[in-house]
């Protein structure tokens, strides 16, 4: 039998250029060891990693270089090469707020606070 569909847990909304950790977990009903293939949705992947014990949580890190929405996909396979279906998690990496915008925002807030007094 195939391992269960992997569960992915981690940051859903982040910033580009920042590394985030994602926990991946799958169990094999026959208690075979499990390997994982993580597709980060940006054209990069981990290749097959492992083996790990069935039910063992595995942490993988990744950072995205462009803003956008990405679908992380993870597949598990057991020691007999039987593969699970894909587990998925959609993440969003918005563009960082430009420094000039943050300065204008701070000045506006400051002036507004003076007018409120």
Order of alpha helices (4+ residues) and beta strands (2+ residues): beta-beta-beta-beta-beta-beta-beta-beta-alpha
